[in-house]
Amino acid sequence: MRDRDPEGRPRSARPRDAYGRPLPHGEPGMPRVPDDYAPTTEQALADGRRFLSEGLPFNAHEVFEGRWKCAPEEERELWQGLAQICVGLTHLQRGNGRGAVTLFSRGAAKAQAYGGAYDAVGKAASNLNSDSDPHQAIAVILDKLPR
């Protein structure tokens, strides 16, 4: 049976490893971003950058997903795109190059459509491929992510 929050929405209470993979209940896992995390733009960028610099793109994805859920309508595609790029980085870490490229493409399109400083993030994600080194790929995205 799937874990649910008090409102009945599905929530995973299982611990996760550094790459976001679920671990058995009771196992120690990585600290998670709370389900009710609702950051400002500045906080989301700072937290996302911190997790990326620590080599934890799955956690950065959770940060950007938190912002996506509470952002004004006109920003939601951007935050969804950044979250997808981070999931792509997570797939690279897990050895799933094909899944990574799919998510880089989706996320890059959304980041580039938003424009401004995020165009560079989208272009950088578009240039990553299934053989990209995960550590270098994270560094490239981190370098382009606005401060």
Contacts in CASP RR format, 6 or more apart in sequence:
PFRMAT RR
TARGET T0000
AUTHOR 0000-0000-0000
METHOD contacts of the structure
MODEL  1
MRDRDPEGRPRSARPRDAYGRPLPHGEPGMPRVPDDYAPTTEQALADGRR
FLSEGLPFNAHEVFEGRWKCAPEEERELWQGLAQICVGLTHLQRGNGRGA
VTLFSRGAAKAQAYGGAYDAVGKAASNLNSDSDPHQAIAVILDKLPR
2 10 0 8 1.000
2 12 0 8 1.000
3 10 0 8 1.000
3 11 0 8 1.000
3 12 0 8 1.000
3 13 0 8 1.000
3 14 0 8 1.000
4 10 0 8 1.000
4 11 0 8 1.000
5 11 0 8 1.000
5 35 0 8 1.000
11 35 0 8 1.000
12 22 0 8 1.000
13 25 0 8 1.000
14 22 0 8 1.000
14 23 0 8 1.000
14 24 0 8 1.000
14 25 0 8 1.000
15 22 0 8 1.000
15 23 0 8 1.000
15 25 0 8 1.000
15 26 0 8 1.000
15 27 0 8 1.000
15 28 0 8 1.000
15 29 0 8 1.000
15 30 0 8 1.000
15 32 0 8 1.000
16 22 0 8 1.000
16 23 0 8 1.000
16 29 0 8 1.000
16 30 0 8 1.000
16 32 0 8 1.000
16 58 0 8 1.000
17 23 0 8 1.000
17 29 0 8 1.000
17 30 0 8 1.000
18 30 0 8 1.000
18 55 0 8 1.000
18 56 0 8 1.000
18 58 0 8 1.000
19 58 0 8 1.000
19 90 0 8 1.000
19 93 0 8 1.000
19 94 0 8 1.000
20 30 0 8 1.000
20 58 0 8 1.000
20 90 0 8 1.000
21 94 0 8 1.000
23 29 0 8 1.000
30 56 0 8 1.000
30 59 0 8 1.000
32 59 0 8 1.000
32 62 0 8 1.000
33 47 0 8 1.000
33 59 0 8 1.000
33 62 0 8 1.000
33 63 0 8 1.000
33 66 0 8 1.000
37 62 0 8 1.000
37 63 0 8 1.000
37 66 0 8 1.000
38 66 0 8 1.000
38 67 0 8 1.000
38 69 0 8 1.000
38 70 0 8 1.000
39 47 0 8 1.000
39 63 0 8 1.000
39 66 0 8 1.000
39 67 0 8 1.000
39 70 0 8 1.000
41 67 0 8 1.000
41 71 0 8 1.000
41 75 0 8 1.000
44 63 0 8 1.000
44 64 0 8 1.000
44 66 0 8 1.000
44 67 0 8 1.000
44 79 0 8 1.000
45 145 0 8 1.000
45 146 0 8 1.000
45 147 0 8 1.000
47 60 0 8 1.000
47 63 0 8 1.000
48 59 0 8 1.000
48 60 0 8 1.000
48 63 0 8 1.000
48 64 0 8 1.000
48 86 0 8 1.000
48 145 0 8 1.000
49 60 0 8 1.000
49 142 0 8 1.000
49 145 0 8 1.000
49 147 0 8 1.000
51 57 0 8 1.000
51 59 0 8 1.000
51 60 0 8 1.000
51 63 0 8 1.000
52 60 0 8 1.000
52 86 0 8 1.000
52 89 0 8 1.000
52 138 0 8 1.000
52 141 0 8 1.000
52 142 0 8 1.000
52 145 0 8 1.000
53 142 0 8 1.000
55 135 0 8 1.000
55 138 0 8 1.000
57 86 0 8 1.000
57 87 0 8 1.000
57 88 0 8 1.000
57 89 0 8 1.000
57 90 0 8 1.000
57 93 0 8 1.000
57 138 0 8 1.000
57 141 0 8 1.000
58 86 0 8 1.000
58 87 0 8 1.000
58 90 0 8 1.000
60 86 0 8 1.000
60 89 0 8 1.000
61 83 0 8 1.000
61 84 0 8 1.000
61 86 0 8 1.000
61 87 0 8 1.000
61 90 0 8 1.000
64 79 0 8 1.000
64 80 0 8 1.000
64 81 0 8 1.000
64 82 0 8 1.000
64 83 0 8 1.000
64 86 0 8 1.000
65 79 0 8 1.000
65 80 0 8 1.000
65 83 0 8 1.000
66 79 0 8 1.000
67 75 0 8 1.000
67 79 0 8 1.000
68 76 0 8 1.000
68 79 0 8 1.000
68 80 0 8 1.000
68 83 0 8 1.000
71 78 0 8 1.000
71 79 0 8 1.000
75 114 0 8 1.000
77 110 0 8 1.000
77 113 0 8 1.000
77 114 0 8 1.000
78 110 0 8 1.000
78 111 0 8 1.000
78 114 0 8 1.000
78 118 0 8 1.000
80 107 0 8 1.000
80 110 0 8 1.000
81 106 0 8 1.000
81 107 0 8 1.000
81 108 0 8 1.000
81 109 0 8 1.000
81 110 0 8 1.000
81 111 0 8 1.000
82 107 0 8 1.000
82 111 0 8 1.000
82 118 0 8 1.000
82 121 0 8 1.000
82 145 0 8 1.000
84 103 0 8 1.000
84 104 0 8 1.000
84 106 0 8 1.000
84 107 0 8 1.000
84 110 0 8 1.000
85 103 0 8 1.000
85 104 0 8 1.000
85 107 0 8 1.000
85 108 0 8 1.000
85 111 0 8 1.000
85 121 0 8 1.000
85 122 0 8 1.000
85 125 0 8 1.000
85 141 0 8 1.000
86 141 0 8 1.000
87 103 0 8 1.000
88 99 0 8 1.000
88 100 0 8 1.000
88 103 0 8 1.000
88 104 0 8 1.000
89 100 0 8 1.000
89 134 0 8 1.000
89 137 0 8 1.000
89 138 0 8 1.000
89 141 0 8 1.000
91 97 0 8 1.000
91 99 0 8 1.000
91 100 0 8 1.000
91 103 0 8 1.000
92 100 0 8 1.000
92 128 0 8 1.000
92 132 0 8 1.000
92 134 0 8 1.000
92 137 0 8 1.000
93 134 0 8 1.000
95 134 0 8 1.000
97 130 0 8 1.000
97 131 0 8 1.000
98 130 0 8 1.000
99 130 0 8 1.000
100 128 0 8 1.000
100 130 0 8 1.000
100 132 0 8 1.000
101 128 0 8 1.000
101 129 0 8 1.000
101 130 0 8 1.000
104 125 0 8 1.000
104 126 0 8 1.000
104 128 0 8 1.000
105 125 0 8 1.000
105 126 0 8 1.000
107 122 0 8 1.000
107 125 0 8 1.000
108 121 0 8 1.000
108 122 0 8 1.000
108 123 0 8 1.000
108 125 0 8 1.000
108 126 0 8 1.000
109 122 0 8 1.000
111 118 0 8 1.000
111 119 0 8 1.000
111 121 0 8 1.000
111 122 0 8 1.000
111 125 0 8 1.000
112 118 0 8 1.000
112 119 0 8 1.000
112 122 0 8 1.000
112 123 0 8 1.000
112 126 0 8 1.000
117 146 0 8 1.000
118 146 0 8 1.000
120 144 0 8 1.000
121 141 0 8 1.000
121 144 0 8 1.000
121 145 0 8 1.000
121 146 0 8 1.000
122 144 0 8 1.000
123 144 0 8 1.000
124 140 0 8 1.000
124 141 0 8 1.000
124 143 0 8 1.000
124 144 0 8 1.000
125 141 0 8 1.000
127 140 0 8 1.000
128 137 0 8 1.000
128 140 0 8 1.000
END
